[in-house]
Amino acid sequence: MYSNPSDCPYYLITRASLSVTGLLKQELANSGIEDVKPAYLGVLMCLWTSDGMDETLGKLGSEDGMRLVELGRCAGLEPSTMTGLIDRMARDGLVYRANDPKDRRAQKVNLTEKGLHVRNLVFNAVAKMLEEAFSGIEPDQMEVAKKVLMQVLVNTKKGSM
């Protein structure tokens, strides 16, 4: 059906994803935060949001963390992926696990001080990457692209609109 790779949406999405991920990895390294990997971004964003970080004061609103299952759902990752990812993030000093006091069978994932303090550096690196990767794309085109990608996620049962 697609004899030319550049006509195949799957090929283009995959190549763009790899290219943008490489660019983000470079921006994170340039920012001095090599311990933050692109694969960690979804988990960190969910934890930063759930912990209610105050934008102005940079303070942590809650130290409750997120249950591993909820965190995986928020980040759009499979449970089997979450275990190894959280292990690597803990090794890199960004998160730690704690037993859930309300359910002995469950664990919660919490941000460490390092995980809290890299937030602005990560957002700055992401902003630089986005600026470079999406240079020359008009805002209305970007809105269409985001809608298309969200619909792909809905169609593949990995997101909601």
N, C-alpha and C positions, 0 to 999 in steps of 0.2 A: 504494500500500500504506500509506504514512504520509501522511495528509492534514494532520496537525498536526505541525509541526516538533518540538514537545516530546515527541512519541511516537517520534521517530526517533533511535536510538542514535548514528548517525553525526553528526547535527546536534548532539546533546548533547555528544559527545566533542570535537568541533571547537570548539564554543563554550566548553566548560570549559577546553580547552587554551589557547585565545586569552586567556581571562580570567586564568588562572593565570600565563601567560607575562607578561602586562601587569603583574600584581601583583609578580612576581619582578623584572622590569625596574625597577619603582619601588623595591623594597627594596634592590636593588643600588646604585641611584643614591643612596638615603638613606644607604647605608653608605660612600659616597664611592668606589665602585669602578665608575664608569661604563664603564670599558674592558672589563669582563667582561659579555658579552652572554648572555642565556639560552641562545642556540644553542651557546655554548661549553661549557656545563655538562657534557655527557656526555664530551667530550674531556678536559676538565680532571680530572674524576673518575677517568677511566681512567689518566691520567698520574700523578695523585697516588697512586693505588693501586699502579701498576706501579713507581713510584719508591720504594715502601716507606717512606713518610714515617712517622717515629716519632710516634705520637699524643702521647706525654708530652713528649718533648724538642723536637718540631717539626723534627727533623733529616731530611735527605734520606738515604735508605738506598742509593740507586744513582743514578748519573748517566748510565746507559746509554740512557735514552729508550725509545721504542717505534717499531717500523717503521710507516710510514704505513698499510700494509694492515692490520696487526694493530690499530692504533689505530682505524681505521674500523670494523673488525669489533666491537671492544670497545664503541665508542660507538653502534653500530647505524646507521652512516651509509654511504651508497653512496660508492664511490671518487670519482665525479665531484663529489660534494658536499664531500669531504674537502679537495681541493686549494684551493678558494676559502676554505673555513673556516679552514684552517691559515694561508693567506695573511693573512686578516684578524686572526687571533690573533697572528701574528708582527708585523703592523703595530701592534697594540695592546700589544706588548711582553710577551706572556705565554708565548710559545714561540719556539723557533728550530729550524731544520732543520740536520741534520748528515749527512754521508755515512756510510753504514754501513760500517765497516772490514771486515766479513766479506763484503759483497756490494756491489761498486761500482755496481751498477744501482739499489740501494735507498737510501732516505733514512730517517733516524730523526728523530723529533720529540722535542725535549727541552723541559723547563720552564726558563724564565728565573728569575732571582731574584724578579722581580715575580710570575711565575706561581706560585712556591712560597709567597710571602708573603701572597698574597690568599686562601689556602685557608680560614683560619678566618673571615675576613670573609664569604666566599661562603657557607660553611656556616651562619653566623649569619643571613645574609639569607634563605637557603633555609628555615631553621627558622621565622623570622618569617612568611614567606609561607605556609608549610604551616599554621602555627597559625591564621592568618587564613582561609585558603582552606578549611580542613577543620574550622573551628569548628562545634561541635554534632554532629559525626559521631562516633558511639561507636566505640571500638577494634575491636569485633567486626565492625562494618559496614565499617570501613576494611580489615580483613583480607579480607573478602569482595570488596570493590572491587579490591584489589590482585590477588587470584586471578583475577578476571574479566578484568582488563586483561592479566595475564600470559598467560592463555589466548588472548585476542585476538592477542597478539604471536605466540604459537606457531602459531595458526591461519593467520596471515598470513606465517609463516616469517621473522619478525623477532626472535625471542627463543626462549628455551628455559626449561623449568620445572625 
